[in-house]
Amino acid sequence: MEGNRIRKIRKERKLSINELSTRTGISKSYLSLLERGIHNNPSLEVLNKIANVLQVNIDILIGEEEAAEEKHVVSIEIKLLEKDINSQSLNQLKDMLDHFGKD
């Protein structure tokens, strides 16, 4: 999880870290650690509280939505390339992307 994503969304919502702390019940110091990336493995409960106040899906906070979108774009690009490369190269490329998607 990238803490700067929380900070970015919080600032877009024009919330101070104090206000986010008050609304979520999460200490200001813990939120600061999250935003600075010092603590990067918050519980699902913490993520839920932050996501609810920021009015976003948890996937956005942890970056899963962007990864899914990137994978979709790559999938489209592969479909366009299928006509231009041989099947062995295509299978190798798909295997690499599958491996990348599991990270």
N, C-alpha and C positions, 0 to 999 in steps of 0.2 A: 504494500500500500504506500502511496506517495502522499505524505502529509501536506505538501504544498497544494495538493488538490483541495483539501479541506479549507485551507487558508484562502485559496482563490475563490471558492464558492462562497465562503463566509463573507469575504469582502464584496463580492458581487451582490450579495443580499444586504449589504450595508450593515452588517452586524459586527460589533466589537467582540473580542475574545471574552470579555467580561459578560456580555449579553448572552453569548453562546453558552458560556458556563452556567449562567443562571437558568436559562431555558432547558438545558439538558440535565442539570444536576451533576455535571462532570466538572472536576476542579479545573480552574484556570491553568494551573501548572501542568496538569496532565494533558490538557488540550494543546498547550504550548509545545510539550514534548512530541505530541503527535504531528503537529504542524511543521516542526523543525526536523522531523524524520528521526529523532533520537529514539523514540519508541514507535515501532512500526508493526506491531501485532496486537491491535486492540481486540477486545472481545466482540462477539456479535451484538451483545447488548449495548455496548458503547457505540458501535457503528450505527445501530438502529436509532439510538437517541439522537446522534448527530444528523443522520439522514432525515429523520422526521422534522427536526427544527429547520434544517436547510432546504427541506421539501425536494429531496432528490432520492433516487433509488440507490441502495447500497452499492450496486454495481458501478455506479459513477464514482463513488468514493474510492473504491479499490482498483478502478481502472479496467474492470472486466468488459465494460461496454465498448471501450475504445479498442481493446484487443479483438473482440468479436467483429467489430466493424472493419478493422484492418485485415482480418482473416477473410472476410467476405470480399473485400476488394481484391486480394490476392487470388481468391478463387475465380473471380471473374476474369482476371488477367490470364490465369492458366487456361481457361476455356478459350480465350482468344488465341493463345499460343498453340493449342492442341493441333491445329491444322499445320503448323509450321515445324514441329519437332517430331522426332521418332518416338515410338512408344516406350523404349527403354529409358530415354532421357526424361520423358514425361513421368514415368513411374518413380524415378529417382527424385524428381522435383516434388512430387506428391508426398513421398516418404519423408523428405526433409520438412515440408510444411506440417505434416502430421506431428512430427517430433517437436517442432517449434510450438505448435498449438497446445502441447501437453505441459509446457513450462508454466 
